[in-house]
Amino acid sequence: MTERGQNNSPGASKTRRTFLLLLPLGFLTGALTSLAAASFRFLRPRITLASDKWIDVAPVADISGTAPLPKKIVVEHVFGWALTTEERNVFVLPAKNNQVLSAICPHEGCEVAWDKNTNRFSCPCHESFFAADGSKLSGPARRGLDSLPSRQQDGRLQVQYQTIAQNPKA
Amino acid sequence: MNPSRNTPRKPNRWRAWTQTTGGVVASLLLVQFVTGLLLAFYYVPSVDHAHVTVSFIEKVLAAGSWIRSLHHFGSQWLPLFLFVHLVRLYVDETYRHCPGHWIGAVLLLGLTMAAGATGYSLPWDARAFFSTRVAEGLLGGLPLVGRNTRLWLLGGSEISSLTLSRLFALHVLVTPFLILLVVWWRGSAVNLLNRWSNLRFHLIAGGLAFTVLALFTAKFPAPLGPSVTTASADYLPRPGAQFLWLYQSLKYMPGGLGSIVGVVLPALALLTLACLPWLDQPWLKKFSARPQRWIAGVILAACCVLVVSMTVLSYLSDKKDPRTRQQLARQASEEAAFRQAPFVPQPVMLGAEQATTTQVGPPESYNRFCANCHGPHGEGARQGNLRFPPLLGVSLKPRRTVEDIVGLLNDPTAYGLEPPMRSFATKLTDEEKKQIAEWVVKLK
């Protein structure tokens, strides 16, 4: 190409060469940009909104005593192509007007268990402890167990389940 | 490396452009790698999730349809341009000046065909399923090694989830790795970078090829039919464009000969082409002064004639028979309907079986009107020639929500159902229809 360029006038040759230089670069940038933009949109994470569906926990009549009651609820979520149905653990507090607590530890997200002997919730991961009403006793967690919105409908206790962001204080 | 160094440079300005077939191949390969990588972020290689993940990519994800179409049609363009590239290398007698370059191109052609064959099964629609069947038959029909090759490909005695995992591993790990190995070994990329004057042309040609492919695929989505589980018995499978020649020639081959033509012959042709640099033997010179040129010419011409004639014939024979034409049109409209239908997420149970699958019996009206044909639990039945479809999992099909099923009970023909399914518009009350529909959609 260079040999032929010398035959033309120097100015024309220079524009021509710049053009020939820019054209492939333009093509390359165009192709790569469109692919990159598509890739970004394609891979962008899909935010699942908190569901406002009311989920059955138990018949109100079955809830008695004073200690927190472990219950399993069935949660449905659409995650991309999957409509997942899974069980989540919650605690009902008969002593606190049937308040429902999420079992997820507000520290790093492990699941707390109710310890009958010491009368407190304990987290198996990093030794956070919570009182029977869910408030924080000791350990690295920065707040008490999260309570879930609940209601009583037709004699059944129901909750709206949501995973609450870990670690913030309040 | 560049053959033009050895041949006298002709003062022809078009000559530089004929040298850019490599750039086109490289850009198409790059597209395949990028789009394949992206698709792998969502695809699940298992018989119960493959199809739903592909339709999720196709229907829900931003740019998903385009990316999948690029991958699909790119896989058909790639062997075509590799063949053109090979013809160009043949014209330049690259196999003499630069054997590595030539062998690399031949290996790439074989590998892209292998990648196409293994990738075709992955979407797990009827088209994919039957292509797997044909591959199974072709390999099983090989002399001596047929039985074992088939078993090793399928991962068992039948097509199953194991087969899909194998094809997936071959498609996304084995073939791409071998392709990268060939590209790296040829080192042509490095060679190109050293020669800006050539690279410029390669970039323009490659970018142009990408642009055309991008525009084409933006207009035409890759085909995707309903899941293989819903395919009817009269489904007519047709392979991708790069395998139409094989599909058509299998029609003319009695039985086991198909495996020879479909597998052994192409493998031999590629092997001979790959060995071309060593075929400059004295004993071959008895037949011709330039045996390499002669051998490669015959093979390339034969491939060309076979592929073009068989591909044209396959189109013509599909056009000729009115029943085939009708069935293909029906399939196309089924595919179009599936594409239009909104995406339905697939139920996935994560340790919650007991809680949700508390089976409730069918409503009384179901037992009275539906159970006779569709079975007391919706399992379907067969009476002579009549096949009553099972209702299990019916809610996963397009247009089968509760409202749809109520509508279908009122007017089955509007939902594409044929007699003996009849209208229950007057036989059932609206409340009963709703009860039946609500029970039926829960069947799994």
Interface residues (C-beta under 8 A of the other chain):
Chain A: M1 T2 L20 L21 L23 P24 L25 G26 F27 L28 G30 A31 S34 L35 A37 A38 S39 R41 F42 L43 R44 K72 V74 V78 G80 W81 A82 L83 T84 T85 E86 E87
Chain B: A16 S27 V31 V34 L38 F41 Y42 H49 V52 T53 S55 F56 V60 L61 A62 A63 G64 W66 I67 S197 L199 R200 F201 L203 I204 G206 G207 L208 F210 T211 A214 F343 P345 Q346 P347 V348 M349 L350 G351 A352 A355 T356
